[in-house]
Amino acid sequence: MFKLALLDIYGGLKKIQFWNYMAWQEIIIRYRRSVLGPFWITASTAIYVVSISIVFSTLFSQDIKHYLLYLSLGFLIWNYINQTVIESA
């Protein structure tokens, strides 16, 4: 039973072209009527992280390079977890 599960997982991992195709189709379908598409989400996230980094690094007297790195990494991880939970429902 366990061996069949491992073989199934291994078979799924070998199909990288299928994963790429499915991801590309989801992006095309989701942003079909949008001019900027997924680039707008990337730009808005970058603008948000940079602006929050400037404000809070000044407020807390921190070096903006380090603060920007930690804030952007934390924000991206949080967004990943958030979207995973939302889309799984």
N, C-alpha and C positions, 0 to 999 in steps of 0.2 A: 504494500500500500504506500509506504513512504517512498519507495523507489519510483513508483508511478508519478507521485507528486513532484519529485525532483526532475524526472524526465520531462514532465509538462512545463515546469518552470524553465528548464534549459531550452526547450523548444521555443518557448515564447521569447527568451532572451536572444535567440539567434535571428529573429525576424526584425532587424533594425530598420530595414526599408519599409516594412509595413507600419512601424511606429512613426517614421518620418512622414509617410503618406497620410496617416490619420491626423497627425498634428497639423500638417499643412492644410488639409481639408477643413479642420475646425477653425483655423485662422481665416481661411477664405470665406467660409460660411458666416462666421461671426462678424466680420468687418466688410461684408460684401457691398454695402451701400455707403461706406465711409471713404472719404478721399484720403485722409491721413492714416486711418486704420490703427494698427498696433503701435505705430510710431507716436501717436498722440498719448497713449498710456505711458510709454517710456519717457516722453518729454515732460508730461505733467508730474510724474514721479520724481524725475530729476530736479525740476523746478521746486517742488515741495521740499525735498531733502536739502537742497542747497539753501533755500530761504530759512528753513528751520535751523540749519546748522549755523548760519550767520547770526541769527537772533540769539540762540542759546549759547553759542561759544562766546559771544560778547557778554551775555548776561552772567555766565558762570566763570568768565575769565579763563577760558580754555584755548589751547591751540586749535585753530580751525581745521588743520589737516587731520589731526587725530580724531577730533570730534566728528568731522564729516565721514571719516572711514567707519567709525563705530555706529553712527546714526544710520548711515546708508545700509550697512550690513544688517543691522537689527530691523530696519524698516522692510528690507527685502525678505528677510526670513519671516517676519510677521505677516506680510502680504501673502507669502506662499502658504503659510498655515491657514490664514483666513480664507483664501480662495479655495483651498482644498476642502475645508469644512463646509463652506457655502455650497460648492458645486456637488458635494457628495450627498447632500440632502435631497 
